[in-house]
Amino acid sequence: VLDFNDPFSTEVKPRILLMGLRRSGKSSIQKVVFHKMSPNETLFLESTNKICREDVSNSSFVNFQIWDFPGQIDFFDPTFDYEMIFRGTGALIFVIDSQDDYMEALARLHLTVTRAYKVNPDINFEIFIHKVDGLSDDHKIETQRDIHQRANDDLADAGLEKIHLSFYLTSIYDHSIFEAFSKVVQKLIPQLPTLENLLNIFISNSGIEKAFLFDVVSKIYIATDSTPVDMQTYELCCDMIDVVIDISCIYGLKDDGTGTPYDKESMAIIKLNNTTVLYLKEVTKFLALVCFVREESFERKGLIDYNFHCFRKAIQEVFEVRMKVVRSRKHQSHTQKNKRPTPNGTPRMPL
């Protein structure tokens, strides 16, 4: 078990904080993205009254801790050790209810960001302008512009212009919350530039239009190629993953319920009515590659499959290197901990 203050713990499992006023939608976001809860079911969730910590790693490539903070948390309360929490944080997500008066939320955002930045300048500050499903397109844009302007003006007035805030329009009733979480998680993946480069090489040599590397469980895409992401394209990929997993769970398991619905043989091809082919292939037991291919390019499926084989091998090598580093640092952290003297001054015995 890794110690709370152990720097190795937060490097291997980055910490993501979910903050915002009460009833802004923090717990609903977590349940929909990581627990497959239906958006309508979140209407019956009770208000969070204590800090809830959860490790997101049980059946997913995405590997981090999520801390859900109650909206009434008081940073000035001496029992709240905000320095200890912010020190090991990779990303701070502040949720603002777009359908409510957000002036109080902006004041709390400013307090939270300034406190966190003083403790840890490396935190990624992510602002979810949430519940936008109830707003018109024009109202969404106007709300985002107003919140963006006010939040940055508050930082400028405090002489903190160098703090960067990222803004996202989100709703649990569409895929916008998954895309926003994808952008947040990507910033916490040290291998991201390498993954993007491998995807660029793969699509350029295979005649592929667009490719995503998905975490199958959460439908978060951990990397994509350098071409722009279109929301409709992303939604199609999510729907395809749902179809593959649902059918595999129903028909792919053995009679006694054993086996896995998603394995190295998992693959799907869907031909769309606009001369485009959706192609899904298993990369690892947690990851899937989903591609958009023109029909004429898909005729060279043998070439695509050969390039995919090379791509999958390269991905495995990337993560093998990462695991070696993780094991090495874990051993180093364990060794250093054993070298520390016990409270009575005697050296610790090696385990």
C-alpha positions in Angstrom: 0.0 0.0 0.0 1.5 3.3 -1.0 1.6 6.1 1.5 -0.7 9.1 0.9 2.3 11.5 0.8 4.5 9.2 -1.2 5.6 11.1 -4.3 5.8 7.7 -6.2 2.1 7.2 -5.4 0.9 10.3 -7.2 3.3 9.8 -10.1 2.0 6.3 -10.8 -1.6 7.2 -10.0 -2.1 10.9 -10.7 -4.7 12.6 -8.5 -7.7 14.3 -10.1 -9.8 16.6 -7.9 -13.5 17.2 -8.6 -14.5 20.5 -7.1 -17.4 23.0 -7.4 -20.5 24.3 -5.6 -23.2 22.0 -4.2 -25.5 20.4 -6.9 -23.2 21.5 -9.7 -23.0 17.9 -11.0 -19.7 16.6 -9.8 -20.8 13.1 -8.5 -23.1 12.7 -11.5 -20.1 13.2 -13.9 -18.1 10.6 -12.0 -20.9 8.0 -12.0 -21.7 8.4 -15.7 -18.1 8.3 -16.9 -16.6 5.7 -14.7 -19.6 3.6 -13.4 -21.7 3.4 -16.5 -24.7 5.0 -14.6 -27.5 6.2 -16.8 -27.8 10.0 -16.8 -31.4 9.8 -15.7 -30.4 7.7 -12.6 -28.1 10.5 -11.4 -31.2 12.5 -10.5 -31.6 10.3 -7.4 -28.0 10.7 -6.2 -27.7 12.2 -2.7 -25.6 15.3 -2.2 -22.0 14.5 -1.3 -21.3 15.5 2.3 -17.7 14.2 2.7 -14.6 13.8 0.6 -14.9 10.7 -1.5 -11.7 9.1 -2.9 -11.8 6.4 -5.6 -9.1 4.6 -7.5 -10.0 4.3 -11.2 -7.9 1.3 -12.2 -9.8 -1.9 -11.6 -10.5 -2.8 -15.2 -9.1 0.0 -17.2 -5.9 1.4 -18.7 -6.8 4.8 -17.3 -5.1 4.7 -13.9 -5.6 7.5 -11.4 -7.3 8.6 -8.2 -10.5 10.8 -8.3 -11.3 12.9 -5.2 -14.9 14.2 -5.2 -15.1 17.2 -2.8 -18.4 18.4 -1.3 -19.4 21.8 -2.4 -19.4 23.3 1.1 -15.7 22.6 1.8 -14.0 25.4 3.7 -10.4 26.0 2.7 -9.9 28.2 5.8 -11.0 25.4 8.2 -7.8 24.4 10.1 -8.9 20.7 9.9 -8.7 20.9 6.1 -5.0 20.3 5.1 -5.3 21.7 1.5 -1.5 21.8 1.1 -1.2 18.1 1.5 -4.0 17.4 -1.1 -2.9 20.0 -3.7 0.8 18.9 -3.5 0.1 15.6 -5.1 -2.6 16.6 -7.6 -2.2 16.3 -11.4 -5.5 18.0 -12.5 -8.1 20.0 -10.7 -11.6 19.9 -12.4 -13.9 22.7 -11.2 -17.5 22.2 -12.2 -19.7 25.2 -12.8 -23.5 24.9 -13.3 -24.2 26.9 -16.4 -28.0 27.0 -15.7 -27.4 28.7 -12.3 -26.1 32.1 -11.2 -22.4 31.4 -11.5 -21.0 34.5 -9.7 -20.5 32.6 -6.4 -19.0 29.7 -8.3 -16.5 32.1 -10.0 -15.5 33.5 -6.6 -15.0 29.9 -5.2 -13.0 29.0 -8.4 -10.7 32.0 -7.9 -10.0 31.0 -4.3 -9.5 27.4 -5.2 -7.1 28.1 -8.1 -5.0 30.6 -6.2 -4.6 28.4 -3.2 -3.8 25.3 -5.3 -1.3 27.2 -7.5 0.7 28.4 -4.5 1.1 24.9 -3.3 1.6 23.2 -6.7 2.2 25.4 -9.8 2.2 22.2 -12.1 -1.5 21.5 -11.6 -3.7 21.5 -14.7 -6.8 23.6 -14.1 -9.8 22.4 -16.0 -13.2 24.2 -15.9 -16.3 22.2 -16.9 -19.1 24.6 -17.8 -21.7 21.9 -17.0 -25.4 21.1 -17.7 -25.3 22.9 -21.1 -27.9 20.5 -22.5 -30.5 23.0 -21.4 -29.0 26.0 -23.3 -29.4 27.0 -26.9 -26.2 27.1 -29.0 -26.0 30.9 -28.8 -26.5 30.8 -25.1 -23.7 28.2 -24.7 -21.2 30.3 -26.5 -22.2 33.4 -24.6 -22.0 31.7 -21.3 -18.6 30.2 -22.1 -17.3 33.6 -23.2 -18.6 35.3 -20.1 -17.2 32.7 -17.6 -13.8 32.7 -19.5 -13.6 36.5 -19.4 -14.5 36.8 -15.7 -12.3 34.0 -14.5 -9.2 35.3 -16.3 -9.9 38.9 -15.3 -10.0 37.8 -11.6 -6.6 36.1 -12.1 -5.2 39.2 -13.8 -6.4 41.5 -11.0 -4.5 39.2 -8.6 -1.4 39.4 -10.7 -1.7 35.7 -11.7 -2.0 36.0 -15.5 0.4 33.0 -15.9 -2.1 30.6 -14.6 -3.7 28.8 -17.5 -7.4 27.7 -17.3 -8.9 25.3 -19.8 -12.7 25.5 -20.5 -15.1 22.8 -21.7 -18.8 22.8 -22.4 -20.2 19.5 -20.9 -23.3 17.5 -20.3 -23.9 14.0 -19.0 -26.7 13.6 -21.6 -24.3 13.4 -24.6 -20.6 12.5 -25.3 -19.2 16.0 -24.4 -18.4 14.8 -20.9 -16.4 11.9 -22.2 -14.5 14.1 -24.6 -13.7 16.6 -21.9 -12.4 13.9 -19.6 -10.4 12.6 -22.5 -8.6 15.9 -22.8 -8.0 16.1 -19.1 -6.6 12.5 -18.9 -4.3 13.0 -21.9 -2.4 15.7 -20.0 -1.6 13.1 -17.3 -0.2 10.5 -19.7 3.6 10.9 -20.1 3.6 8.8 -23.2 1.1 11.0 -25.1 3.6 12.5 -27.6 4.9 9.1 -28.5 1.4 7.7 -28.9 0.4 10.6 -31.2 3.5 10.1 -33.3 2.8 6.4 -33.7 -0.8 7.1 -34.7 0.4 9.7 -37.3 2.8 7.2 -38.8 0.2 4.5 -38.8 -2.6 6.5 -40.6 -0.2 8.0 -43.1 1.1 4.6 -44.2 -2.4 3.0 -44.2 -4.6 5.5 -46.0 -6.7 6.0 -42.9 -8.7 9.3 -42.3 -8.7 9.3 -38.5 -7.7 7.0 -35.7 -8.4 7.0 -31.9 -6.7 4.9 -29.2 -9.6 4.2 -26.7 -9.7 3.0 -23.2 -12.5 0.4 -23.7 -14.0 0.6 -20.2 -14.4 4.3 -19.8 -14.7 5.3 -23.6 -12.0 7.9 -22.9 -9.6 8.3 -25.8 -6.1 8.5 -24.5 -4.6 9.6 -27.8 -5.5 10.5 -31.4 -3.6 11.6 -34.5 -2.8 15.2 -35.1 -5.8 15.9 -37.3 -8.7 17.8 -35.6 -11.3 15.8 -33.6 -14.9 16.1 -34.9 -17.5 15.5 -32.2 -19.7 13.4 -34.5 -16.7 11.2 -35.4 -16.0 10.7 -31.7 -19.6 9.8 -30.9 -19.6 7.2 -33.7 -16.5 5.6 -32.2 -18.1 5.5 -28.7 -21.2 3.9 -30.1 -19.2 1.3 -31.9 -17.3 0.3 -28.7 -20.7 0.0 -27.0 -22.0 -2.3 -29.7 -18.9 -4.5 -29.7 -18.8 -4.9 -25.9 -22.6 -5.4 -25.5 -22.8 -8.1 -28.2 -19.6 -9.8 -26.9 -21.0 -9.8 -23.3 -24.3 -11.4 -24.6 -23.0 -13.9 -27.1 -19.2 -14.1 -26.5 -19.0 -15.6 -23.1 -19.2 -19.4 -22.5 -22.3 -21.1 -21.2 -20.9 -21.1 -17.6 -20.3 -17.3 -17.9 -16.5 -17.6 -18.0 -14.2 -15.9 -20.5 -13.8 -12.3 -21.4 -16.0 -10.3 -23.7 -13.0 -8.4 -25.0 -9.7 -10.2 -26.0 -7.0 -10.3 -28.6 -9.4 -11.6 -31.2 -11.8 -8.8 -30.8 -12.4 -6.9 -34.1 -15.3 -5.2 -35.8 -16.0 -3.6 -39.2 -19.0 -1.3 -39.8 -19.6 0.1 -43.3 -21.4 3.5 -43.1 -23.6 4.9 -45.8 -21.2 7.7 -46.7 -18.5 5.3 -48.3 -16.6 5.3 -45.0 -15.7 2.1 -43.0 -15.3 2.0 -39.2 -12.7 -0.5 -38.2 -12.0 -1.6 -34.6 -9.1 -3.7 -33.4 -7.9 -4.8 -30.0 -4.5 -3.3 -29.0 -4.2 -4.6 -25.4 -6.8 -6.0 -23.0 -7.7 -2.4 -22.1 -7.2 -0.5 -25.3 -8.8 -0.5 -28.8 -7.9 1.3 -32.0 -10.9 2.7 -33.8 -10.2 4.0 -37.4 -12.2 5.8 -40.1 -11.2 4.4 -43.5 -12.4 5.3 -47.0 -13.9 2.2 -48.8 -11.3 2.4 -51.6 -8.5 2.4 -49.0 -10.1 -0.4 -47.0 -9.6 -2.6 -50.1 -6.0 -2.8 -49.0 -7.0 -4.3 -45.7 -3.9 -6.6 -45.7 -1.6 -3.5 -45.7 -3.7 -1.9 -42.9 -3.5 -5.1 -40.8 0.3 -5.4 -41.3 0.8 -1.8 -40.3 -1.5 -2.4 -37.3 0.6 -5.3 -36.3 3.7 -3.1 -36.3 1.7 -0.3 -34.4 0.5 -2.7 -31.7 4.1 -4.1 -31.2 5.4 -0.5 -30.8 2.6 0.4 -28.3 3.5 -2.7 -26.2 7.2 -1.6 -26.2 6.3 1.9 -25.1 4.4 0.6 -22.1 7.0 -2.0 -21.3 9.5 0.8 -20.9 7.1 2.7 -18.7 6.5 -0.3 -16.5 10.3 -0.8 -16.1 10.6 2.8 -14.9 7.6 2.3 -12.6 9.0 -0.8 -11.0 12.4 0.8 -10.6 11.0 3.8 -8.9 8.8 1.7 -6.7 11.8 -0.3 -5.6 13.7 2.9 -5.0 10.9 4.4 -3.0 10.6 1.2 -0.9 14.3 1.1 -0.3 14.4 4.8 0.9 11.5 4.1 3.2 13.3 1.2 4.8 16.4 3.3 5.3 14.5 5.9 7.4 15.1 5.5 11.2 12.2 4.4 13.3 10.7 6.9 15.8 13.0 5.7 18.6 16.1 6.2 16.4 17.0 2.6 15.5 17.4 1.8 11.8 14.6 -0.2 10.2 15.2 -3.9 9.5 15.0 -4.7 5.7 11.9 -6.7 4.9 
